[in-house]
Amino acid sequence: MLVPLGWLKQYVTWDMPLDDLCDRLTYAGLEVGNVEHVGEEWDRETIWVAEVVSIRQHPDADRLVLVTLNYGADETIEVVTGAPNLHVGDTGQKVVFATVGSRLRDPYADTLQYKTLKKSKIRGVDSSGMVCSEKELGISEEHTGIIILPDDAPVGTPFADYYGDTVLDLDVTPNLARCFSMTGVARDAAALLGTTFHMPNDELLAEGPSIVGQADISIADPDLCPRYSAALIRSVKIGPSPDWMQRHLTLAGMRPINNIVDITNYVMLEMGQPLHAFDMRTVRPDVEGGVPTIIVRRAHEGEQMATLDGNEHTFDQDMLLITDGVGPVGIAGVMGGLDSEVTDDTTDVLLEAASFDFISVRRTSAMLRIPSEAAQRFGRGVDPELTLVTLRRAAELMRLYAAGTVAEGFIDVYPNPPETKVIDLPVSTIKRSLGIDLSAQEIADMLSPLGFGCEVTVRDEPTVLVTVPSFRLDVSIRADLAEEVARIYGYDALPTTLIADEMPRQERNLELETEQNLRNILVGIGLTEVLTYSMTNLESVAKLSPKAAPVDGEGYLRLANPLTREHEYMRQTLMNTSLEVVAKNLRFVDRVAIFEMGHVYLPREGAQLPDEPNLLSIALAGSREERSWLANASPDFDFYDLKGVVEALCQHLGVEDLRFEAAQRATYHPGRAATLSAGGQVLGTLGEVHPLVCRNFDIPDGQAVCLAEIDVAALAAQAQAASRFMPISRMPAVKQDLALVVDESVPADVIQRTIQQVAGPLLVEIVLFDVYRGAQVGAGKKSLAYSLAFQAPNKTLTSDQATRQRNRIVKQLQEQFGAEIRA
Amino acid sequence: MLEELERIKAQAEQELAQATGLGDLEAWRLAYMGKKGAMTTALRSIGSLPAEERPAAGKMGNLVRVALEEAFQARQQALEQEAMNAELASGALDVHLPGRPQSIGHAHLLNETLAQVYEIMGRMGFQVFRSPEIEDDVTNFQMLNIPPHHPARDMWSTFYLTVPGLLLRTHTSPGQIHAMHRYNPEPFRVILPGKTYRYEQVTMRSEQTFHQVEGLAVGKDITMADLKGVLTNFARQMFGQERQLRFRASYFPFTEPGAEADIDCILCGGEGCPVCKYTGWLEILGSGMVHPVVLRNGGYDPEKYTGFAFGMGIERIAMLLYGITDIRYFFSGDVRFLRQFS
């Protein structure tokens, strides 16, 4: 909300630098988002409020006049002007006079440019300065005539002091609805600064016949309209509002329209109560020959009305309307109707001040997309006690500035006034919440200036009985009062302590530990972690199959209001986004080795919330080694790089009994993919991505990408606790090589496990160091060569003993797999 | 004989000095010290001298032999040294060439930053507690004292799912409810981290997905002063020991009193710069005492328990700490961004 300080000063005084004022407001939750200095460019030494003393014709130019001005200097000064709104013989107008040397805007430049005023001779007459237009001062684009100030403008005052102002842009949080007005800000400011708050003048001279019998008001739906009050002002003369009011409205961000509308807006900004003026002629009676009638009721489904912004709206039956005897004349709390608005020939005004249910106003304003100033205020809550006060204020202003005759009295329909809230506030509440010791009197002294009624008493302990003023709709419990005390005491003045309460029980978090372990291991191996959005699109998921077969969205969680179609479905795999990230990076770098740990979202039968398992994806593509002078052309990552990463990961985590089985998955190369399992549980899959899938993701043809996806919780479940120490033998190890030929169908890992089983603990190391397929072993066969190391914990093994072990292995392999031993 | 020995010694020494390689050395050894070498032959002939000459010749012969052996060893060592020096000299490497690149991995900056928060808060007894990213309206809003159509709902633009009542959590705060239900009736301190979502256009400064971390302490004797203490402690470890903190009143429906905390600008130290928009202060987190309604919704009696909560955006913290100007990098997957941080 924009708060011109010149306006705010009418209700509160302060005596501190602007920065301190802003700080104090900001600390108390009225955050000053921006400070605008209006009129900063008006030099106080050269631009003055002046009075026209006399005007005479320029001797040599019909369209120019010579103006003699008094601007507070010892002598008057005569300047030349061509302004069409100054005429020979005029006197007494208040104008803005700029002396030689002043800096003004150039009204003829296309862009903002300043010029410095020089002494000049116009058609033979010396002119030391000029009278200014609004455009030259940057107030508006008006440049046909000069600016004429109100009669009470103080001659000899720097124009900046008279017309300039500082405008604070306050960020009003939802709990500060009361501060959506000058008086609301002023009341808080006064309490914060320790100064006095003044309410606006509430005098009213009502000379017309009583409103009673001239209009009729009823509320059909009091649940949405707790109060409706009205005043009647007759014989108004529509015209511009006074200059000071226009000035305030403009600085506060509202456009002046006419005196009646401006007064309603002015009082709204001043007091926070939106008002609405109906042209009395347009408010129809509900019975033949009756008086103009207002009925506040819910709309009929499909009912229509044009609002004063010219837009036609259709209502549903949850929307509250202001109607007359015939049909709608306004949307309650949101905007008035076009047909009942005040126009230039309006003479009688029915003035509404009402209170509406804030939720209803919010909903209506949002659904009809009318974010009016009134709706903004009603949508946050307006004090129902404000109606009569603001009617008095507005009616008096209409009497003064629109020549209206105010009818005596108001119509006030207020079926169920709320009870006044009283909160008992034991002093210990403050201690418990804020950690400070305050006496009941100290607390009362802090709350009273904010408008709270305070009575100090003693119950079980010293207590303040706090009466909550009607405008504090946000205060209903003790904690709310604690905040008020903190705001006045100063958040910064509160002590700073560390929790004295007992340290709660501390526990390990295995899920988090596993995740951090995984991350550390993968980073250690040389992979970079990425994060991607949780939302995806089905076209991207479809690309995971070679032919990009469409994916059925059934079974996916879907956003009702996606920002873009690209991010519409909650992901169920990380694979497609991983491939997107790979493709993107391959455009810039030769080597992509990445992983992501993130949730996927799976609907659960019979449960409201979905399952959110954490998945790990790993993707490798491009050069295995960074390119350098040492390795100009490194081979690309392949399946075994990925498998090596997965094995290292599992080994570090202590996963035992790790198994890989060849697998067919649409995303993978049909012959280069495997499932990963341990302890009988499938943990995930890994493989080289199918070339057509790569192509779907715009990965260059021929570029191999290896991809794995692993369930983190399943993996963690297989991770063993700390390893047991194995004594290290000091005895020498005996190494033996073993080369054998087996059928292609016998998996190498099965052979290795068999060797380990037969040899038992004496076999301390086994390395498969060669795999051969080809003519020497024949079709359908492969040769596997192992290096074996035997070692006993407590004695030196002879080579004979090692050979005996080797022979037992050979025998088993021959019997079980028909292995042939190569020399 | 003595002259003969002298002559052999002089000649041997001269030849030894001329030996330039290990081959020369071996030839010399054979020529003098070998089985048929000159020195061996001369020593052998001493036995055939007259008895009175033998002691002197024997003594002399021994001295010469020892002298030659020592000379040989010295020469051998010198030549070996020379040979090694030559080999080392030829094996010099160009130390200016770059080393062999090692593949270095990088954890995501946001997870690194989160880990830092866990570490600092862990020392004050706050344990990581996770809760779902897909929430219902009740837990994300209503239990947190934000009824439907409440004006405070304007503070969060929400992604809704097509399943009625389900949404993507707009903040980590629903975790407060989950944590209270988990620990009730014990006092506890937790950190609630994770992805959060807002229905907002993605720009340099705003993301539809971002990370928050929230702290919550519930106990029998926890005050706003404790909140200030914990946050000051946290901020100084996170942003530097010299950091100043200021607390301002603010509004969150689930806190009362509510506060925002600013640190003096880490770039300009409070002088004013574009990053702090010339205020000298950077807003880093929202906080407050847990609202009694929220405590009650979590199963804690607000007459007996109090608590505080605070929350911050991890992206914002990382952007401030590392001078990152565009929030979109975090979810870009661009390794050229990610590998800048380790």
Contacts between the chains, C-beta under 8 A, distances in Angstrom:
chain1	res1	chain2	res2	distance
A	26	B	248	5.8
A	27	B	246	7.5
A	27	B	247	7.8
A	27	B	248	5.1
A	27	B	249	6.7
A	28	B	248	7.7
A	28	B	249	5.1
A	29	B	248	6.5
A	29	B	249	3.2
A	29	B	250	5.6
A	29	B	251	6.6
A	29	B	258	7.8
A	31	B	248	7.1
A	31	B	250	7.6
A	173	B	250	6.6
A	173	B	251	3.7
A	174	B	150	7.6
A	174	B	151	4.0
A	174	B	152	4.6
A	174	B	154	7.0
A	174	B	155	7.3
A	174	B	251	6.3
A	174	B	253	7.7
A	175	B	152	7.9
A	175	B	251	4.3
A	176	B	251	7.1
A	177	B	151	7.5
A	358	B	151	6.9
A	359	B	148	7.8
A	359	B	149	4.1
A	359	B	150	7.8
A	362	B	149	5.5
A	362	B	151	6.8
A	363	B	149	6.0
A	379	B	151	6.2
A	380	B	151	4.7
A	381	B	151	7.4
A	431	B	223	7.7
A	432	B	221	7.9
A	432	B	223	6.7
A	432	B	306	5.7
A	433	B	223	6.4
A	433	B	224	6.1
A	433	B	257	7.1
A	433	B	289	5.6
A	433	B	306	6.5
A	434	B	223	6.1
A	434	B	224	4.7
A	434	B	225	6.8
A	434	B	257	7.6
A	435	B	223	3.3
A	435	B	224	5.8
A	435	B	225	3.2
A	435	B	226	6.7
A	436	B	225	7.3
A	477	B	256	7.6
A	477	B	292	6.2
A	478	B	292	7.9
A	479	B	256	4.0
A	479	B	257	7.2
A	479	B	289	6.8
A	479	B	291	6.5
A	479	B	292	5.4
A	479	B	302	7.9
A	480	B	256	5.9
A	482	B	256	7.2
A	482	B	257	5.7
A	482	B	289	7.5
A	483	B	249	6.9
A	483	B	256	5.7
A	483	B	257	3.3
A	483	B	258	7.0
A	486	B	224	6.8
A	486	B	249	6.8
A	486	B	257	4.8
A	487	B	249	4.9
A	487	B	257	7.7
A	491	B	246	7.9
A	491	B	247	3.9
A	491	B	248	6.2
A	491	B	249	6.0
A	491	B	259	5.8
A	492	B	246	5.9
A	492	B	247	6.0
A	494	B	224	5.8
A	494	B	225	5.5
A	494	B	228	6.0
A	494	B	247	7.4
A	495	B	225	4.4
A	495	B	228	7.5
A	496	B	225	6.2
A	496	B	228	4.5
A	496	B	229	4.7
A	496	B	232	5.6
A	497	B	223	7.3
A	497	B	225	4.5
A	497	B	226	5.4
A	497	B	228	7.6
A	497	B	229	4.6
A	498	B	124	7.5
A	498	B	226	6.6
A	498	B	229	4.5
A	498	B	230	6.7
A	498	B	233	6.9
A	499	B	124	7.6
A	499	B	125	7.9
A	499	B	189	7.8
A	499	B	217	6.4
A	499	B	219	7.1
A	499	B	222	6.0
A	499	B	226	4.6
A	499	B	229	7.4
A	499	B	230	6.6
A	500	B	221	5.8
A	500	B	226	7.4
A	501	B	187	6.2
A	501	B	217	7.8
A	501	B	219	3.7
A	501	B	220	6.2
A	501	B	221	4.6
A	501	B	222	5.5
A	501	B	226	7.8
A	502	B	187	6.7
A	502	B	219	7.3
A	503	B	125	4.9
A	504	B	125	6.4
A	504	B	183	7.8
A	504	B	186	6.4
A	504	B	187	5.0
A	504	B	188	4.7
A	504	B	189	5.7
A	504	B	219	7.4
A	505	B	186	7.0
A	506	B	125	6.5
A	506	B	127	6.4
A	507	B	127	6.5
A	509	B	127	6.5
A	509	B	128	5.4
A	511	B	130	7.4
A	512	B	118	7.9
A	512	B	128	5.2
A	512	B	130	7.8
A	516	B	115	7.0
A	519	B	107	5.4
A	519	B	111	6.7
A	520	B	107	7.8
A	522	B	105	6.3
A	523	B	105	3.6
A	523	B	106	6.4
A	523	B	107	5.1
A	524	B	105	6.5
A	525	B	103	7.8
A	525	B	105	6.4
A	526	B	102	7.5
A	526	B	103	3.1
A	526	B	104	6.1
A	526	B	105	4.7
A	527	B	105	4.5
A	528	B	105	5.5
A	528	B	106	4.6
A	528	B	335	5.3
A	528	B	338	5.1
A	528	B	339	5.7
A	529	B	105	7.6
A	529	B	106	6.6
A	529	B	107	5.0
A	529	B	108	4.1
A	529	B	111	6.5
A	529	B	338	7.0
A	530	B	108	6.6
A	530	B	333	4.3
A	530	B	335	7.6
A	530	B	338	6.5
A	531	B	108	5.4
A	531	B	110	6.5
A	531	B	111	7.9
A	531	B	330	6.5
A	531	B	331	5.7
A	531	B	333	7.6
A	532	B	331	6.0
A	532	B	333	5.9
A	533	B	208	7.7
A	533	B	209	5.5
A	533	B	331	5.9
A	534	B	133	6.8
A	534	B	168	7.7
A	534	B	195	6.4
A	534	B	197	7.6
A	534	B	209	6.5
A	535	B	209	7.9
A	557	B	134	6.9
A	557	B	161	5.6
A	557	B	162	7.8
A	557	B	163	7.0
A	557	B	166	7.6
A	558	B	161	6.5
A	558	B	162	4.8
A	559	B	159	5.4
A	559	B	160	7.0
A	559	B	161	6.2
A	559	B	162	7.3
A	559	B	168	7.6
A	560	B	159	8.0
A	560	B	160	4.3
A	560	B	161	6.1
A	560	B	162	4.9
A	561	B	159	6.3
A	561	B	160	5.7
A	561	B	199	6.2
A	562	B	159	7.6
A	563	B	199	6.6
A	563	B	200	7.9
A	563	B	201	7.1
A	563	B	202	7.4
A	563	B	208	5.7
A	567	B	208	7.3
A	570	B	134	7.2
A	570	B	161	7.7
A	577	B	333	7.7
A	580	B	333	7.5
A	581	B	333	3.5
A	584	B	332	8.0
A	584	B	333	6.3
A	584	B	334	7.1
A	585	B	333	7.0
A	585	B	334	6.8
A	585	B	335	5.2
A	588	B	334	7.7
A	588	B	336	6.1
A	589	B	335	6.1
A	589	B	336	7.0
A	591	B	103	7.8
A	592	B	335	6.6
A	593	B	103	6.8
A	593	B	105	7.4
A	594	B	333	7.4
A	594	B	335	6.7
A	599	B	133	6.2
A	599	B	195	7.6
A	601	B	133	7.6
A	601	B	134	6.0
A	608	B	136	6.2
A	608	B	165	7.6
A	608	B	166	7.4
A	609	B	132	5.6
A	609	B	134	6.1
A	609	B	135	7.3
A	609	B	136	6.9
A	609	B	166	7.5
A	610	B	132	7.9
A	610	B	134	5.5
A	612	B	132	5.7
A	612	B	133	6.2
A	612	B	134	6.9
A	625	B	101	6.9
A	625	B	103	7.3
A	626	B	101	3.7
A	626	B	103	6.6
A	628	B	98	6.4
A	628	B	100	6.8
A	628	B	101	5.1
A	629	B	97	6.5
A	629	B	98	7.0
A	630	B	100	5.2
A	630	B	101	8.0
A	631	B	100	7.9
